[in-house]
Amino acid sequence: MDRHFDEELKILKEKLISMSSIAEEMIQKSTTALKDRNTALIADVFEKEKDVNMLQIEVDDIALKLIALHQPAASDLRFIISAIKINSDLERIGDLAINIAQCAQDLLKEAPLKPLIDIPRMADIAQKMVKDAIDAFVNKNSVLARDVCMRDDSVDDLNDQIFRELLTYMMQDSKNINRAIELILVARHLERIADHATNIGEDVYYIVEGKDIRHHVEDSQ
């Protein structure tokens, strides 16, 4: 029974890694589609949504069966419950990447409002946060988990900066409003992706260290 439990736990981890990899790809392709004005990449993002949704169902199924059939001890139970929460975060990240692709689809129907610099920077940071958060989970690395949480401020700062800049464009010319709002939404979706990566980092820190660092990540240093 123990060997079967370990095998199922390994499968659970592998599926979360796969789910994270797809979500990272969706972030990258949706923002690159916007930056490079590439409609083919938008179609790729939409195609990946079903893969994320399928994996979400599979992960929940495995996790609930592990709890029901094996009644795991405290540390394993915390790990499995965190896997369920992380699964939900990754599914939401996939949804947010779809939202970005939809914004890109609308924006590509019009001329570019401005060169995109900060949005691709936000996307790079958020995508790396997702990857590192899952790596921290798989390897039970609390140092990396805390580092992911610390990076959230950089994304928040970029989001504020983008909002202020685009607000200026809207005030200059009412014809800019629709495109500016779409770009503000893209930045907001990226900010929410970073929030979900931070959630994962906080869960990992709790699994490994037994401490809740929500709202006071700086105190964990």
N, C-alpha and C positions, 0 to 999 in steps of 0.2 A: 504493500500500500504506500509506504514512504517513497519508494522509487517512482511509482506512478504519480504521486503528488509532486515530486521534484520535476518530473517530465512535463507535467501540465503547467507548472510554474514557469518553466523555461519557455514553453510555447506562448504563455501569456506575455512574457517579456518581449519575445520576438515579434509578436503581433503589434505591440505598442511601438516598437522600433520601426516597423514597417509603416504604421499609421503616421508616426512622426515624420518619416522620410517623405511620404506623400504630401503631408501638410506643408513641409518646408518647400517642396517643389512647387506647390500651388502658390505659396507666397511669392516665390522667385518669379514664376512665370506671369502671374497677374500684374506685378509691378513692372516687370520688363516689357510686357505687352503695352503698358501705358507709356513707358519711357521711349520705347523704340517704335511705337505705333504699329504693333504687329498683331493683327486680328487672329492669326493662326494659333498664337499662344493662348488667347482667350478661350478658344475652343478646347484646347488641351486642359485648361483649368476646369471647365465645366465637365469634361469627361472624367476627371479624377474624383469628382464629388461622390460618385456611387461607390468607389473603392473605399473611401473613408467611412461612409455610412455602413458598408458591409463589415468592415473591421470593427467598428464600434459595437455592432451587435455581437460579433464573435467574441470580443474581449469581455463584454458583460456576461455572456453565457458561460465562458470558462471561469471567470472570477466567482460567479454565484455558485457554480457547481463545486468549485474548490471549497467554498465555505460550507455548503450544505453536506457534502460527502465526507470531508476530512476534518471538519471542526478544528481548524488550525490553531496553534498556540499564539500567544500574544504578538510576537514579532512578525510572524508570517501573516497573521490576521491584519495587522496594521499595513503591511505591504500590499495585501490584496485589496483592502478597502481604498488605499491610496491609488492603486491601479485603476479602480473604478472611477475615482474622481479625475485622475489624469486622462482617462479615456474620454470623459465628458469634455475636458478642456481641449483635447486635440480635435474632437468633433466640431467644437465651436470655432477653433482656429481655421479648420477647413471651410466652415460657413463664412467666416470673415474674408477669407481669400476669394471665395465666390462673390462676395459683395464688392470687393476691389475689382474683380474681373468685370462685373456688371457696370461699375463706374467707368472703367476703361472703355467698355463697349460704347457707352454714351459719349465719352469725351473724344473718341476717335472719329466721330461723325462731324466734328468741327475742327477748325484750325487750333493749334496749340495756344494756350493762353500765355505760357512762359516756359523757359527751359526748366526741366525738373532736376533738382540737385538734392534737396533735403528729403524728399519722399523716397528716392532710392537708398539714401543713407539710413533712413528709418527702417526700410524693409530689410536691409542687410543686418542691422542690429537685432531686429525682431526675429528674423529667421535663425540667426546664430543663437539667440536666447532659447528658442524652441529646441534646437539640436542639443545644446549643452544641458538643458533641463532634463531631457530624456536620458542623456548620457549619465548625468548625476543620479538619476533614478535607478538605472540598470546597475551602475557600479557602486551605489550607496555612498556617493561622494558629497558630503555636506559642505565642503569648501567650495566646490563648483556650484552647488545649489545656491549658496549664499551669494556668490559672485553674479549669478543670473539675476537674482532679486535686485542687486545693487545697480544693474544696468538699466533698470526700468526708468530711473530718473532721466537718463539721456534721451530716451524715447519721448518721455513727457515734455522735455525741454524743446525738442524738435517739433513736436506737435503744436506747442504754443507759438513757436517761431513761425511755422507755416501758416497758422491761423491769422496771426498779425499781418503777415505779408499779403495774404490773399484778401484780407479785409481791405487793405489799401487799394488793391486792384478793383474791388467792387465799388469803392467810393469814387475812384477815378472815372469809371465808365459803367453805366448800368448794363451794357452789353456783355460785360465780363461776369455778371453775377452767376449765371447758371454753371459756367465752367469752373468758376472759383468754388462754388458750393460743392461740386462733384469732387474737386481736389481736397477740400476740407474733409469730406467724408472718407476719402481714401486714407488720409492721415489719421483720422479717428479710428478707422478699422485697424490700421497698423498699431495704433496705441493700445487697442483692445487685445490684439494678438500678443503684444508684450505683456499685458496684464495676465493673460492666461498662462504664458510661460512663467511668469512670476508665481502664479498660483502653484504650478508644478514644483518650482524651486522651493517654495515654502513647505509643501507636502513632503518633499524629499528630506529637507532639513529636520522636519519633525520625526520622520521615520528613523533617521540615523542618530540624531542627538536627543530626541525626546523633548525638544523645546519648540514652542510656538513662536515664530518670529514675525507673524503677521503684524503690520503697522509699526514695527520697530526693528527692522532688519539691521539697522546700524548697531544696535545693542548686542548683536551676536558676534561682533568682531572680537 
